[in-house]
Amino acid sequence: MERTEEYNIYGGFAAVYDLFMDDIPYDDWFSYIKKILERQGIRDGAVVDLACGTGEITWRLADAGYQVTGIDLSEEMLMAAREKCDDKAFFVQQDIRKLELAGPVKAMVCICDGMNYICEEEDLAQVFERVNAYLEEDGIFLFDMKTEYFYREVLGNQTIADNRENASYIWENIYHEEEKKNEYHLTVYELADDERDLFVRTDELHCQKAYSPDMVVNCLKQQGFSKVEVYEALTFEKPSGQSERVYFIATKN
């Protein structure tokens, strides 16, 4: 498999991302995130939203009173986030494997399987090391990941398509079980000229990797996190073999 970073992911798809992802339960996700932050005593202060995408979690954090920085590799996604958040948050285009901040922060979050895009174990360790370096003492790193069960049994080698009035997409999935990597071949058609009924086509190749929770926990601890909790999505219960998404809460101490 070729590495995802050789491709321009979330280029053409960024402009229609929110249109097609209108069923994502962002409010439920944010409620869970806020509960975890407050449980840790983090009710204000500096928070970083890694792989922030179009800023759905970013603006909710800002509205809750946090000083938020959104970071993403895709400038097109950041353009959408800036427009959505206005001046409520600060945005930076960065590769999170090379994370650099102006100073320490109380918490970092990465929601909607952004960490699954880190497809090599050494790169995952590098992200954890950079996050740990910029967290305050007792700060937390909160992120979710899709599971191997999800890629193998739920998504599998399916082709998904959606057609709206001004845009459509075809999403082909190929799961490589030995590598635990899922390739997304994405073709997007977006209306460019209404009078001539002209659509622009964009092709993107995405890759995500499934990691075992034990491997992720060990990697976090090797990079300096003293305590790591793992939960079934939106609960405080242990994940099962059929969990589709799990959350990690790593504390720096």
C-alpha positions as CSV (number, residue, x, y, z in Angstrom):
1,M,0.0,0.0,0.0
2,E,1.1,3.5,-0.7
3,R,1.2,6.0,2.1
4,T,-1.7,8.3,2.4
5,E,0.3,11.5,2.7
6,E,1.3,11.2,-0.9
7,Y,-2.2,12.2,-1.8
8,N,-4.2,15.4,-1.3
9,I,-6.8,14.2,1.1
10,Y,-9.8,16.4,2.1
11,G,-9.1,18.7,-0.9
12,G,-12.2,18.6,-3.0
13,F,-14.1,16.7,-0.4
14,A,-13.7,19.5,2.2
15,A,-16.2,21.8,0.4
16,V,-19.0,19.2,0.6
17,Y,-17.9,17.4,3.8
18,D,-20.5,18.9,6.1
19,L,-23.2,18.3,3.5
20,F,-22.6,14.5,3.4
21,M,-21.7,14.2,7.1
22,D,-25.0,15.7,8.4
23,D,-25.9,12.6,10.3
24,I,-22.8,12.7,12.6
25,P,-24.0,13.2,16.3
26,Y,-21.6,16.1,17.1
27,D,-23.8,17.3,20.0
28,D,-23.6,13.9,21.7
29,W,-19.9,13.6,21.1
30,F,-19.3,17.1,22.5
31,S,-21.4,16.4,25.6
32,Y,-19.2,13.4,26.3
33,I,-16.0,15.4,25.7
34,K,-17.2,18.2,28.0
35,K,-18.1,15.7,30.7
36,I,-14.6,14.2,30.6
37,L,-12.9,17.6,30.6
38,E,-14.9,18.8,33.6
39,R,-14.3,15.6,35.4
40,Q,-10.6,16.4,35.1
41,G,-11.3,19.9,36.4
42,I,-10.8,21.5,33.0
43,R,-13.6,24.0,32.7
44,D,-11.7,26.8,30.9
45,G,-8.3,27.6,29.5
46,A,-6.3,26.6,26.4
47,V,-7.5,23.5,24.5
48,V,-6.3,22.2,21.2
49,D,-8.5,20.4,18.7
50,L,-6.2,18.1,16.6
51,A,-7.3,17.1,13.1
52,C,-10.2,19.6,13.6
53,G,-11.6,19.2,10.1
54,T,-14.4,21.7,9.4
55,G,-14.5,22.8,13.1
56,E,-17.6,21.2,14.4
57,I,-16.0,20.3,17.7
58,T,-13.8,23.4,17.7
59,W,-16.7,25.9,17.7
60,R,-18.5,23.9,20.4
61,L,-15.4,24.0,22.6
62,A,-15.1,27.8,22.0
63,D,-18.8,28.3,22.8
64,A,-18.3,26.5,26.1
65,G,-15.7,29.0,27.1
66,Y,-12.4,27.3,26.1
67,Q,-9.6,29.1,24.3
68,V,-9.3,26.8,21.3
69,T,-6.7,26.3,18.6
70,G,-7.8,24.0,15.7
71,I,-5.1,22.2,13.8
72,D,-5.4,20.3,10.6
73,L,-3.3,19.2,7.7
74,S,-5.9,20.2,5.1
75,E,-6.0,23.9,4.3
76,E,-9.4,23.4,2.6
77,M,-10.8,21.9,5.8
78,L,-9.4,24.8,7.8
79,M,-11.0,27.3,5.4
80,A,-14.4,25.8,6.2
81,A,-13.6,25.8,9.9
82,R,-12.5,29.4,9.9
83,E,-15.7,30.5,8.2
84,K,-17.8,28.5,10.6
85,C,-16.0,29.7,13.8
86,D,-15.5,33.3,12.7
87,D,-13.1,34.7,15.4
88,K,-14.0,32.3,18.2
89,A,-11.0,30.1,17.6
90,F,-7.5,30.2,16.2
91,F,-6.5,27.8,13.4
92,V,-3.1,26.5,12.2
93,Q,-2.2,24.2,9.3
94,Q,0.2,21.6,10.7
95,D,1.1,17.9,10.4
96,I,0.3,16.7,14.0
97,R,3.3,14.4,13.9
98,K,5.4,17.7,14.0
99,L,3.1,19.5,16.4
100,E,4.4,22.9,17.5
101,L,2.5,25.2,19.9
102,A,3.3,28.6,21.4
103,G,3.0,27.1,24.9
104,P,1.5,24.4,27.1
105,V,-2.2,23.7,27.1
106,K,-4.7,22.0,29.5
107,A,-6.1,19.5,27.1
108,M,-6.0,18.2,23.5
109,V,-8.8,16.4,21.7
110,C,-8.9,14.5,18.5
111,I,-12.4,13.3,17.5
112,C,-14.0,11.5,14.5
113,D,-11.2,9.0,14.0
114,G,-8.5,11.5,13.2
115,M,-5.9,9.3,14.9
116,N,-6.8,6.4,12.6
117,Y,-5.2,8.4,9.8
118,I,-1.8,7.9,11.5
119,C,-1.1,4.7,9.7
120,E,2.4,3.8,11.0
121,E,3.2,2.9,14.7
122,E,6.3,5.0,14.7
123,D,4.2,8.0,13.5
124,L,1.6,7.3,16.2
125,A,4.4,7.3,18.9
126,Q,5.6,10.6,17.4
127,V,2.2,12.2,17.7
128,F,1.9,11.0,21.3
129,E,5.3,12.4,22.2
130,R,4.5,15.9,20.7
131,V,1.2,16.0,22.5
132,N,2.8,15.1,25.8
133,A,5.4,17.7,25.3
134,Y,2.8,20.5,25.1
135,L,0.4,19.4,27.8
136,E,0.4,21.0,31.2
137,E,0.9,18.7,34.2
138,D,-2.3,16.8,34.8
139,G,-3.4,17.7,31.3
140,I,-5.3,15.2,29.3
141,F,-5.3,13.9,25.7
142,L,-8.7,12.7,24.7
143,F,-9.2,10.9,21.4
144,D,-11.3,8.3,19.7
145,M,-10.4,5.5,17.3
146,K,-12.4,3.2,15.1
147,T,-11.7,-0.5,15.8
148,E,-10.6,-3.4,13.8
149,Y,-14.0,-4.9,14.3
150,F,-15.6,-1.8,12.6
151,Y,-13.3,-2.0,9.5
152,R,-13.6,-5.7,9.1
153,E,-17.2,-6.5,10.0
154,V,-19.1,-3.2,9.6
155,L,-17.5,-1.3,6.8
156,G,-15.7,-4.2,5.1
157,N,-15.2,-3.9,1.4
158,Q,-18.4,-1.9,0.8
159,T,-19.0,0.8,-1.8
160,I,-21.1,3.7,-0.4
161,A,-22.7,6.4,-2.6
162,D,-24.8,9.5,-1.9
163,N,-26.4,11.9,-4.3
164,R,-27.5,15.4,-3.3
165,E,-28.8,18.2,-5.5
166,N,-25.5,19.9,-5.9
167,A,-23.0,17.2,-5.1
168,S,-22.5,13.4,-5.0
169,Y,-19.8,11.0,-4.0
170,I,-18.8,7.4,-4.5
171,W,-16.8,5.9,-1.6
172,E,-15.1,2.5,-2.2
173,N,-13.6,0.7,0.7
174,I,-10.8,-1.9,0.6
175,Y,-9.8,-3.5,3.9
176,H,-6.4,-5.0,4.1
177,E,-6.8,-7.4,7.0
178,E,-3.1,-8.4,7.4
179,E,-2.0,-4.7,7.7
180,K,-5.3,-3.7,9.4
181,K,-5.5,-0.8,7.0
182,N,-8.6,0.5,5.2
183,E,-8.2,2.3,1.9
184,Y,-11.0,4.8,0.9
185,H,-11.2,5.5,-2.8
186,L,-13.3,8.6,-2.9
187,T,-14.8,10.3,-6.0
188,V,-16.6,13.6,-5.5
189,Y,-18.7,15.5,-8.0
190,E,-19.5,19.1,-7.1
191,L,-21.7,21.5,-9.0
192,A,-19.5,24.2,-10.5
193,D,-21.8,25.9,-13.1
194,D,-25.5,25.7,-12.5
195,E,-26.5,27.2,-15.9
196,R,-24.5,24.6,-17.8
197,D,-25.1,21.9,-15.2
198,L,-21.3,21.4,-15.0
199,F,-19.8,19.3,-12.2
200,V,-16.2,19.2,-11.1
201,R,-14.8,15.8,-10.3
202,T,-12.2,15.2,-7.5
203,D,-10.5,11.9,-6.7
204,E,-8.9,11.2,-3.3
205,L,-7.3,8.2,-1.7
206,H,-7.6,8.0,2.1
207,C,-6.0,5.4,4.4
208,Q,-6.9,4.6,8.1
209,K,-5.4,1.9,10.3
210,A,-6.9,-0.1,13.2
211,Y,-4.8,-0.4,16.3
212,S,-5.5,-2.7,19.2
213,P,-6.4,-0.8,22.4
214,D,-3.5,-2.5,24.3
215,M,-1.0,-1.4,21.7
216,V,-2.3,2.2,21.9
217,V,-2.2,2.2,25.7
218,N,1.4,0.9,25.8
219,C,2.5,3.5,23.2
220,L,0.9,6.3,25.2
221,K,2.7,5.2,28.4
222,Q,6.0,4.9,26.6
223,Q,5.6,8.5,25.6
224,G,5.1,9.7,29.2
225,F,1.4,9.4,29.9
226,S,1.0,8.0,33.4
227,K,-2.6,7.0,33.3
228,V,-4.7,5.8,30.3
229,E,-8.4,5.0,30.4
230,V,-10.2,3.2,27.5
231,Y,-14.0,3.3,27.1
232,E,-16.7,2.2,24.8
233,A,-17.8,5.3,22.8
234,L,-19.9,7.8,24.8
235,T,-19.8,5.6,27.9
236,F,-17.5,4.9,30.9
237,E,-17.7,1.1,30.3
238,K,-14.9,-1.2,29.0
239,P,-15.0,-1.8,25.2
240,S,-15.9,-5.2,23.9
241,G,-14.8,-7.3,21.0
242,Q,-17.7,-5.8,19.0
243,S,-17.0,-2.1,19.8
244,E,-17.0,0.0,16.7
245,R,-15.4,3.1,18.3
246,V,-13.4,3.5,21.5
247,Y,-12.2,6.5,23.4
248,F,-8.8,7.0,25.1
249,I,-8.2,9.4,27.9
250,A,-4.5,9.8,28.6
251,T,-3.3,11.9,31.6
252,K,0.1,13.6,31.8
253,N,1.6,13.5,35.3
